[in-house]
Amino acid sequence: MTMHPATRFPVTVVGYPADVAALPARDATAMSSPSATEIRRLARELYKPVRPPTRWFQALRPRICPFDELIPRVPPGATVLDVGCGAGVFLGLLAAVGRIDAGLGFDASGGAIDAARVMAAALPPGQGKRLHFEHRDASAPWPEGTFGVVSLIDVLHHIPPRVQAQVIVAAAARVAPGGRLIYKDMAIRPRWSAWANRLHDLVMAREWIHYRPVSEVRQWGIAGGLELESEGRKRLYWYTHEWLIFKRPTVSSENAAATAPL
């Protein structure tokens, strides 16, 4: 992956600039878990200001990615760090349905970040101001601070195998106590489905991808101090998806044992 110069990110207690951190939390009544049909409609609306072909790709992505399974995993009012955010569709959807308080995404593609910023700028002021996007590589220094949710959606297979474990551990380190790590990637089985997705990336990204068994990612997350909360699997067309939802304990088991009454 291309290395990009690191930029310093002004940090508050949750890793956001003061203008975002100071925003009031959204009304809980605005929070929702949209259906797959509603998500597809929202994606089309979100990317109308973005030029083709990015507009078309992002509008179509909810048809092949199970965002309807992932959005409900984000607690209402969360602050979110989206690693390898691409053109920002996950954060855009979360902001559009009023589910998050603020979101920060970063990606190695400057063009994708430009599109994400255009998308966010077109959102209503109360939503768009809560989103920030940065151009940086996953192997460069990450934004500091901790977040209520850290997400890696279809990222790991684009990362060289030698540093995949490091990326998962780094993501786990950014999860605040009580927060979640949302991991979603393409399944290595069945083989025909994995090869179909490999061909997709060869054509669309001109890249030879690197699958990792979900069992190994599960071990890395646990090694990073997280607990596995749930996992799932779903096929959309020929794309087979699998996800892991981790949670960081509010109190470590060691501290709990130390403070437990005798």
N, C-alpha and C positions, 0 to 999 in steps of 0.2 A: 504494500500500500504506500501511497505517496505521503511523505512526511511534510507537514505544513508548520510554519512558525507558530509557536504557542502564543496565545494571547491571555492576559490576565483578566479574570472575571471578578468584578466587585462582589464581595461575599457578605451576605448577612447570615443569620443563624441557619437559614435553610439554603443558602447558596444563590440567592437572587439579588439583583440590584435593588436599591432602596425604593425606586419608583414602582417596582412590581411587588416587592414584599409588603409595601404599605397599603396596597389595594385591599378593600374589604372583601371578605369571603362572599361568594355568591350565595344567594338565597337557596336553601336546600330544596325548595319546591321546584327549582329550575333543573335539578339534577335528573337525569333519565338514562335509561339503557335502551337505545334505539334498536329497532329491528334491522335485519339485513337489508330490507327494502328501503327503510328510512336512511340507512347509512349510504347506500348507493346514490340516493337523491341528494343527500348532503354533500357528498364528494363532488358531484357534478356542479353544485352551486359554489362550493369553495374555490374551485379552480377555473371558473369562468374568466377571472381577470388574467390568468396565466396563458402565455402563448402556447400554441401547439408546437410539437407533439406532447409536451409535458402535460398540458391540460387533458389530453385524451388518455394518456397512461394513468394519471392519478384518478381520473373519473372512473376508469375501468378497474382499478386495483381492488376495490372492495368486492368485486365479483370473484376474485381468486385468493383473497386473504380474509380469514374469519375475524374481522374486527368486531362483529357482534358477540363473539366469545370473549374478546379481550377487554373491551370497554367496561363491562360490568366488574372486571377485576380491579379497576381503579377506584379507590374509595372517594366518595364525594368530597370536594374541597381540597384534594391532594395537590402537592407540588410535584411536578414530573420532570425527570431528566430522560430524554429520549436519545439513546446512543445510536448513531448511524441513522438519523431521522429521515434521510432522503429529502423529498420535497415537503416534508412536514405533515403528511396526511393524518397520522395518528394524533398528533397534538392538535391539528386543526379540527378534527372530529370531536375530540374531548372538549375543546373550547366552545365549539358550536352548540353542543348539547348542554353546556353549563356545568360540566362535571368536575372541572379542575379550577384551582385558584390561580395557578401560574404554571408555565411550561417552558423548558429550555431544551432545544434540540441542537445537535451538532452532527456534521457529516463531512467526509473528505471531498465531496463533489461541490465545487463552487457554483456550478449551474443549478444543482438541486437546492442549495441554500438560497440562491437568488429567487427561485420559484417559491420557496417556502415564505420568504419575506414578502413577496407580492401577495401571496394568499393571505398572510396574517394582516397586512395593511388594509385589505379590503373587508376584513371582519368589522362588525360593529365595535365602537371604541372600547366598550367594557370587556370585549372578548379579545380583540387583537392586541391590545396593550399588554395582555398577560402572557404573550408568547414572544420568545426571543430565539433567534437562530444564529449559530456560529459556524464558520468554515474552519474546521480542524479535523485532523485524522485521529482515529481511535488510538493510534500508537503514540500520539503527542500527549502532553499533559492535559488532563481533563479539568473541567470546571470544578472548583473546590466546593466544600460544604456537603451536606447530606440532603436527601430528598425523600418525600413520602413514597414516591414510586420511581423506580428506574426501569426503563424498558429497552429491550433489544429485540427488534422484530425483523426477522429475515436479514440479520447482520452477520452472524457467526460464520456462515458458509462462504462469505466474502473475505474472511480474515485468514492469513497464513496459519497452517496447523500449529506451528511452533509457538505462536503467541495466543492461541485461542483460549487456553486456560487462564492466561494472565488477564485477558479482557473480562472474562466472567468474574474473576476475583476482584478486579478493579471496580466492576459494576456493583458487586456485593458490598464493597467498602463505601459506596455512595448512598447506600440504603439507610435511612434513619431508623432508630429503634421503633418498632411497631410498623415499619414500612414494608413495601413489597418490591420484589424484583420480578418483572414479567419477561420471560424468555419465550420467544416463538421462532421456530425455524422449520425448514423443510425436512420431512422424514427421509431416512435412509432406506426404508422399506415401505411398500414393495419396490423392487428394483426398477420396474418399468416406469413407475411414477417418478422415482428419483432421476432416472435418465431423461425423462420428459422435461423436468425442471432444469436439468443440466443443459439441455439443448436450448431452453428458453434463455438462460444466462449467457450462453455462447453467442446467441443472436443479439440479445438486447444489451448486454453489458460487455460483450466480447471478452469474457472472463471464464477461466476454468475454476469452478467452485470446489470447496473442500467441506464435505459433509462430516459431521461428528455425531456419534451415537448419543442419543439423549441420555442414556445411562451415565455416560461420562460427564455430561453437563450437570446432571443431578449431583454427582459426587463433588464437582467443583463448587457448586453453590453451597453445599453443606460445609465443605472445607472453608468457605468464606464466612462461616458463622451464621448461615441462614437455615431456616427450617422449611422443608417442602410442605406447602399448604394444599396444593392440588395439581393435577396434570390432566391433559386431554389430547385428543387427536381427532382430526376431521379432514375429509377429502372434499375439495371443490374442483369439479372437472377432473383433470389429471394431476392436480397439485395436492399432495398429501402433507398436511400440517400437523405439527405436534408442539405442545407448549408445557412449560413448567411455571408454576406460581410459587415463589418463595416468600417467606416472611422473616424479618429480623425480630427476634424476641425483644420485648420491652426491657426485660431484666435477664441477664445471662444466667445460665444454670449455676455457674460458679458463685455469682453474687447471691443468687437465691439461696443456695446451700449455706453460704456464709452468714446470711441474715436470718435464716430460719430459726425459730425458737427451739431450744433443746428439750 
